[in-house]
Every structure is written in C-alpha cells, then in structure tokens.
Amino acid sequence: MRRIYESSALRRDDDEPFSPRERETEPQSMRSIDSTSLSRRLVPDRLCHWAISIDVSTPRSTYPAGVAIPFRVTMRNAMPFPITVRTRSPILWRWSVDGLVDAAEIPVHDPPAEPQGFRFDRGERKQFTKRWHQHFRVADDEWEAAEPGTHTIGAGLNVADADEKGLYDETTITVEPDDA
C-alpha cells in the first residue's frame, strides 16, 4: 500500500474528496505494552486471584471400573484487562485425585522453585482436557488400580493456598464396581 502512495500512480488532489491527499505527518507505529509486567506492577495479587475462576467438570458422574475418566479444567479471567498470576514454579497448574497430585503417591515432577507468571488476556478462557485412567502411581514403575467408590478430581493454579484463594475447584465422581 505504501508503494502506491509514494508512486505517481495515484492522482492527488486536495480539493477532490475521493482522491488521496498529501500526508502531513508520517504515521507512527503503535507502541506495545508488556501487559505481563504491567499486571505485576499495577494489579494487586488479591485482585488477580479474585479475577480468575476455575471449574473442573466431567461428562458423567458415574463410571464403570477400568474406564478412563475424562475431565476438563476451565480457567477464565473475568476482568476487562489482562491478568498475570504468579505461580510457584514453571508448572502453572496442577490436577489431583483424592488429594494426590497427578494421581501419584510419589513426587512425579521436581520443578525448580522459580516463580513464573500465568498470563490471561482480558476475558480469556483457557481449557485443558485430561484423563484419569483409574490408577494411582505408587512407585516409578508401579501403579495400583483405584478402588470402586467415590473419588474427587481437583485442579488449581500452582500458588500457595490455592483453595483458600479461590484458585482451585473439584468435582466428585463414582466408580462402580465391576460385576464380572
């Protein structure tokens, strides 16, 4: 487009309304604002925590034994401006079954204790889908099947006291015994 205006291919006439006019000033490119650092400096943590909502859902509430259980974690920023939530490590969010992170009785991840930021655009909704295969990890190479009954699947941001800050949600499902 710039070449057309700089060439003599167009007839320029200041008196005719439908012909291009001579430019008085060159347009300046818009400066971009780093919304992550702006959010960290201007928005208090309490407001960041209040702005984000988390929902954990499953398609059904009961599942037969041995069937993988899909669940969806939905996170949403309710504010009309970007929000950055400070997390404890590069792992931004975690899921758990019956209070065991990643359905494991042993630590699965050993992330560095470097704070990170989980960025949400204004009004942004993030969705993550996972599956729990009804097994708990008890060793590096050993898994145990979950007992039939009620289990709680939860997820939240990787912040201290996520449940108290409203950055955690959970849902309850029932595993029916196998009648075989």
N, C-alpha and C positions, 0 to 999 in steps of 0.2 A: 504494500500500500504506500509505503514511503517513497518508492521509486516513481510512482505515478505523480505524486505531489511535487517531487523535485524535478521531474521532467517537464518538457513543454508540451506534453500530450494533452493536457487539460487547458482549456481557455479560462483564465482567471479574470473575474470582473467583480469589483466591489459593489457595483450598482445592481447587478442581476442577482436575485435571491437564490437561484438554484445552481450557481456556479461557485466553485471553491474560492475562498478569499485568501489573501496572503496572511501567513501566520505572523503574529506579532511577537510571540514568545514560543520557544520550544517546550513541549510537554515534558515534565519531569517524571521519572518513574516513581511509582509509589514506594515508599519505604516499608519494609516488612517489619513487623514487631514480633519478637520472640515471645509468644504467649505463654510458654512454659515458665520462663524466668519472670515474666510479668505476674503470672498467677502466684508464683512462690513468694514474690516480694509484696504484692498488694492484697492478696486474699488470705485471710487468716485460716489456719488449719481447721478450726471448728466449722467455718463456713464450707470449706472443701468437703469435709466429712458429711455435713448436712446435705449438700447438693447431690451426692451420689446415692442412688438407690440400687439395691441388689436383690434379685429374685432367682430362686432355684426352683425348677419345675421338672416334672416327669410326665410322659404321656398318660400313664395309668398309675393307680395307687397300689395295685397288687400284681405280682409277677410269679410265675412258676419257678421252682428251684432250677438253677443251672442256666437260666436265660440272662443274657447281658441286659443291663438296665440302662437305657439312655437317659441322660438328664441335660438340661440346658441352663446355663448361667447367663442371666441378662443383667447388664450394668448400664445405668442411664444417668446422664448429667441433666439435672432439672434447671440449671441456670442458663441465662441467655449469653453467657460469656464462657470462655474456656477455663477449665479447672485442671490443676495438676495435684494429685495426691501423692505425698511422699511415702514410699514403701521402704521396708527394712532391708531389702536385698533386690537383686535383679529379677527374682521371681516375683512377679507383680501380684498374682492372686493364687490362692490355694483351694483345693477341694478336699473334703474328708468324708469318711463313712464311720459312723458311730464314734466320732472324735479322733479317729486315726487319720492323719494327714496322708493323702494319696492311698488310702486303704492299706497302710503298711504299719506294722508294729516296730519296724526299724527305720532309721532315717534314710530316706531314698536320695535326697538331694543335700549337698553340702555347699550352698552358695556362699560367696564372700559377703561379709557384713558391710556392703557398700550401699548406702541409701540410693534409691532411684526414684524416678517420678513416673506415675501412671497418668498419662495425659488424656483428657476428654475434651473434645470440641464442644462448642455451645450446643446444647440439646442432643448431644451424641448418644447413641445407644450401641453398646458392644454386646455381642452374643457369642458364647462359647458352648460347644457341644462336646460332651464326654460320655464314656460308657464305663459302668462298673460291672465287671464280669462275675460278681458274687464270690470273690475270693479276697482273702487278706494275705498280704505278704508278711511272712514271719522270719524269713532269712533271705540272703541274697538270691538263693536259687530254690526257695521253698515257699509254697502257697497253700493256704488252708481254705476249704470251702466255707462259705458263710452258713450259719445255722438258719433254718426256717424261723420266721418270726418278723418282728418289726425292726427296721433299720432306719437310721437317719442319715440323709445325704446333705451335706452342707458345703457352702463355698463363701469365700470372702476375700477382701483385699489383704495383702500381706503387710498389715500395720499392727502395732501393739493394741490389744484390746479391741479388735475389730467388731466383736458382737456388741460391746458397750457403746461404740461409736456409730452403730447402725450400718456398718460396712460388712455385714455377714447375714446370710439367710440360710435356712434349711428347710427340707421337706422330708416327710416320713413316708416310707413305702413298706409293704408287707410282702415277704417271700413265703409263698405257700409250700408246704412240704410236698415232695414228690411221692405220688401214690403208687409207684411201680413196685 
